Amino acid sequence: MANERPKGKRIDEPTGTQTVGHEWDGIEELDTPMPRWWLWAFYASIVFAVLYVIAYPAWPMLHRGTEGVLGWTSRGQLAHEMAEQRKRDAPMLAALAQTPIERLPENSPLMRAAVAGGRAAFKVNCVQCHGAGAAGSKGYPNLNDDDWLWGGDLKAIENTITHGARQPDDPLTHVSQMPAFGHDGILTAAQIDQVASHVLSLSGKARDNAAGAQLFAQNCAVCHGAAGTGNRQVGAPDLADAIWLYGGSRADIVAQVTNPHHGAMPAWGARLDPVTIKMLAAYVHSLGGGEDFVEAAPAAKTDEKP
Amino acid sequence: MRSPDTIDVSFYEKHKTVHNKRVDGPFRRFKWLMMAVTLTIYYATPWIRWDRGPYAPDQAVLIDLAHRRFYMFGIEIWPQEFYFVAGLLIMAGIGLFLMTSAVGRAWCGYSCPQTVWTDLYQHIDRFIDGDRNARQRLDAAPWGPKKIARRALKWTIYLLIAFWTGGAWIMYFADAPTLTHDFWTGQAPAIAYLTVAILTATTFILGGFMREQVCIYMCPWPRIQSAMMDEKSLTVTYKDWRGEPRGSLKKAQKEPDAFGDCIDCMQCVAVCPTGIDIREGPQIGCITCALCIDACDKVMAEIGRPRGLIDYVTLEDAEREKAGEPARPAWKALLRPRTIVYFSVWGAIGLAMLFALGTRAHTGISAEPDRNPPYMLMSDGSVRNAYTLKLRNMESRPRPMRVVIEGLPGAAMWTDEIGRQDAARTLTFTVPADSTASQRVYVIARPNTASQDFGFAVTSVDEQVEMAETQTRFTAPGDE
């Protein structure tokens, strides 16, 4: 095409190309023509952009963006991928539903799957009290150690999760009620101090005293045992070990005997499906303190198969 | 002539197809050789077998993305050793610098894939449609049954080569015979088909149609090279002081003294695969394939003038020659501080990598302590820490590995499988061939043990006894 030559633009002799018309200290820029295929690639990308805007969510409107004729959404894609994953997990979940929890360790792939599933469920349901590492805190039991209030084998853990602790609506819930020895006037403050000394002596932290030992035998041994080693049937903690749910100092023990804390745990049987509870139990069991399941009475064993 | 006020301006340049003429000569033969070598390497390498025993693939060169292993003959590289690949890439880069500073754009001219495949496709053009003039005629001819048939045939061959090229690429990423079988029976993964489709399309378009446009408009390398070349780099040069002014043989016979050696036969332009005129001087479109040297030498021989009107010359030598001084031997252009430094760096990296490869241990251990909770007080007052041990076995056979606690007096360890009753200072695990086993261990220390550093040592207890160790920390109450 023949154009009016703009001011300053000229043809560069060696290359035969027009300059853009600017000049800095004698340096000029050539306006080298683009290849035509580049132009077509540019048009093609415009066409692609238009098609994309029609096909996919793109254009912001007053309340929400255009939806695109393909109906794709990132949320929909997530739902689709979740459904795919559930489909893949279905055989594992079915096998888990059929396997009694105490039989789980015999099937190590299933056990691993259960632990992995339990780890995920734990993060959603349990970390609020027991902590992200399941190490608990004062008043909330540590699930990593080898000290269990209500038993540490798979079946006992499953039972504890299902029915919780101190849930009035669940008849099978764990209930233990330590009397408020000080608050209700059963023991005097001086007697409580003597008992505390005896309790501390069980783990070698104080010298024993006869008065405390006698008070312990009269008031405490019925649940905590004569040696203070606790009783899982009634959820009485072991007082002779190094682990203290409400603290192991003299003041902590005095406070607990005077007016005991009674921790509660939800009965998850009412909130979670049995398979999830199994997975949670497997995970908690795997944290390092899990105990082996011992058949209580072999005669009572029933054949699961019809 | 252009008038001073109106000029012809087109912002977009129409693509002119290059119909390069057939030529023969030493450089053309070298190009044939390079094409044969590079294409053979590319297509054949995945089919070379290499026995590594029952636990590793028997393909000589394999990039096993699924298992994160890179095999190259006797060398096996794990992902954490990716610095070897980085080193190879650095060597390739420095090798390219070395090549460029010594012999200019030799990479562009002979071994760049774009050059090799363009060359291959230009031979297809010649094979189907004839040489330069026939192809130009066919291009200009109106579309008719004959032209359609020719084009269909040619593009089918283009496609077949492109498909073969794309197909060869995926063979580097899986066992070639298995993948070939799976590919044709529809069992190969979708990514294999997609990769072949994309590479078929790019080969078809870039080799069949874009050709020199890639070098001139898309490739950054020609631009970078101008920074690497200097007055001592070899480049294809038209010796204008000898050739100009141009004049045909007839004119030169009439006025023998008025003209230079160039008879303006345009053979250098006709044979050029990128369609440039070398007589305009060094330019970005010149890939220095030297086909114009072949063409010009042939013409000079026919008309009885000395060869080398177009020749590989350094800028420095060109200046000397122009001034009438004798040319210097080529090795002087090759042996100079710059090329020696490049070569030394290149060689040093290569030797360092070979040394590292030869002396690396095939046993490894790392220990990661649990951070939440950092320690665990047990009911008997002892303190437990948990660690995830990674036991690395880089041999192609399963190996028993003995792990020992080093330091931390009185400590013992157990695992979920072994149980606390069997806790010991030494445990032995069997690590599968060519893999890293992840093993969680619990380490228990006596009551009142303070926080302290300690280590795990691992020994592969087979014929090739190897040791490795790692330091980690034991955390006790009061030191969170």
Interface residues (C-beta under 8 A of the other chain):
Chain A: M1 A2 N3 E4 R5 I11 Q18 D31 P33 M34 P35 R36 W37 W38 L39 G131 A132 G133 A134 A135 N142 N144 D145 D146 D147 S203 D238 D241 A242 I243 S286 G288 G289
Chain B: R2 P4 D5 T6 I7 D8 V9 S10 F11 Y12 E13 K14 H15 M210 Q213 Y217 D370 R371 N372 P373 M376 L377 M378 S379 D380 G381 R384 A386 D416 R420 Y442 P447
